[in-house]
């Protein structure tokens, strides 16, 4: 760990004037990933310029108060994602073309639509089976504990890279009604809309969490990697709950866009209970 003393002041206009946050060792996110996300955001903002040079490993370590080993691992992540190029005598420079697919989602529709223009998308169905309802899910769907639910899990890949991971719970009677099964890869909300149910009601909760083992494995990230979690409770036109969905998105490949036609007012509500 480097000295707590910050780097020497620099002349006005120098990159040192820009914000360089210190890492927080109390967070579940690994230190190297905090450094990685900081550098990634600076590259996206153009702080280093097109094909510009990043500070040296030692300078980054001093500015963020981490070891050079931590910085090297963060930079290797950027190399792997083709965001930077490293070489002897050249240092680290921003790559002319980065290949990380950044997808934008919006909150102005039922499910939070995903805009994928220009990206090749593939859905992998990972699981489709009937299982007893976990307690928290049963309460959300207003069914008795251990009621049979149709549970499906799928992963979306964008340009070949893991992007999001979904787990959906639908009462088995509803699943049978709409023919859900291993052959069906269309998200349930879109399936209902395609069958003429255009007045569905949805409640959504958004939070940032650290990736647990299953999520980390599916999204090809480290345990503790920061991910965006969307929890959604879908009701049919009669107001009955018909699906509980939990979605995880990679924080380095996804942006949410929220559109409001009136004043935005924040409201504090109870968090959804964790699923057992």
HUUR-V876014 format. One record per pair of residues at least 24 apart in sequence whose ideal C-beta (glycine too) atoms are under 6 Angstrom apart, sorted by the first residue. I is the first residue (numbers start at 1). J is the second residue. D is the distance in Angstrom with one decimal. If there is no record, write none. Layout:
i=I j=J d=D
i=I j=J d=D
This chain:
i=2 j=61 d=5.6
i=2 j=62 d=5.5
i=2 j=65 d=5.2
i=7 j=62 d=5.1
i=7 j=63 d=5.5
i=18 j=47 d=5.7
i=20 j=63 d=4.0
i=20 j=64 d=6.0
i=22 j=64 d=5.9
i=22 j=65 d=4.7
i=23 j=64 d=5.7
i=23 j=66 d=5.5
i=28 j=210 d=3.9
i=28 j=224 d=4.6
i=29 j=224 d=5.6
i=29 j=226 d=5.3
i=30 j=222 d=6.0
i=30 j=224 d=5.6
i=31 j=66 d=5.7
i=31 j=70 d=5.1
i=32 j=70 d=4.9
i=32 j=73 d=4.1
i=32 j=74 d=4.7
i=35 j=64 d=5.8
i=35 j=71 d=6.0
i=35 j=74 d=3.8
i=36 j=74 d=4.1
i=36 j=77 d=4.7
i=43 j=83 d=5.8
i=43 j=94 d=5.7
i=48 j=94 d=5.3
i=51 j=93 d=5.9
i=51 j=94 d=5.5
i=51 j=96 d=5.7
i=52 j=94 d=5.4
i=53 j=91 d=5.5
i=53 j=93 d=5.1
i=54 j=92 d=4.4
i=101 j=158 d=4.4
i=101 j=159 d=4.4
i=102 j=253 d=5.9
i=103 j=158 d=5.9
i=103 j=254 d=5.5
i=104 j=255 d=5.0
i=104 j=257 d=5.5
i=105 j=256 d=5.3
i=106 j=257 d=4.8
i=107 j=258 d=4.7
i=108 j=259 d=4.4
i=110 j=200 d=5.8
i=110 j=202 d=5.3
i=111 j=189 d=4.8
i=119 j=158 d=4.9
i=119 j=159 d=5.5
i=120 j=159 d=5.5
i=121 j=158 d=5.6
i=122 j=157 d=4.8
i=123 j=154 d=5.6
i=123 j=156 d=5.4
i=123 j=185 d=5.2
i=124 j=155 d=4.7
i=125 j=154 d=4.9
i=125 j=185 d=5.3
i=126 j=153 d=4.4
i=126 j=154 d=5.7
i=126 j=155 d=6.0
i=127 j=153 d=4.1
i=128 j=152 d=4.7
i=128 j=182 d=4.3
i=130 j=172 d=5.8
i=134 j=275 d=5.1
i=134 j=276 d=4.9
i=135 j=276 d=5.5
i=136 j=273 d=4.2
i=136 j=275 d=5.0
i=137 j=169 d=5.0
i=137 j=244 d=5.3
i=137 j=275 d=5.9
i=140 j=233 d=5.6
i=140 j=244 d=4.9
i=141 j=241 d=4.8
i=141 j=244 d=5.6
i=142 j=241 d=5.5
i=148 j=172 d=4.2
i=150 j=175 d=3.5
i=150 j=180 d=5.3
i=155 j=218 d=5.3
i=162 j=219 d=4.7
i=162 j=220 d=4.7
i=163 j=250 d=5.9
i=163 j=253 d=5.6
i=164 j=249 d=4.7
i=165 j=215 d=5.9
i=165 j=218 d=4.5
i=165 j=219 d=5.7
i=165 j=248 d=4.6
i=166 j=247 d=4.8
i=167 j=246 d=4.9
i=168 j=245 d=4.9
i=169 j=244 d=4.6
i=170 j=243 d=5.0
i=174 j=242 d=5.1
i=188 j=243 d=5.0
i=189 j=234 d=5.7
i=197 j=237 d=6.0
i=199 j=237 d=5.1
i=201 j=235 d=4.2
i=202 j=232 d=5.8
i=202 j=234 d=5.2
i=203 j=233 d=4.8
i=204 j=232 d=4.8
i=205 j=231 d=4.4
i=205 j=272 d=5.4
i=206 j=230 d=5.7
i=215 j=248 d=5.1
i=219 j=250 d=5.5
i=226 j=251 d=4.8
i=227 j=251 d=5.7
i=231 j=272 d=5.1
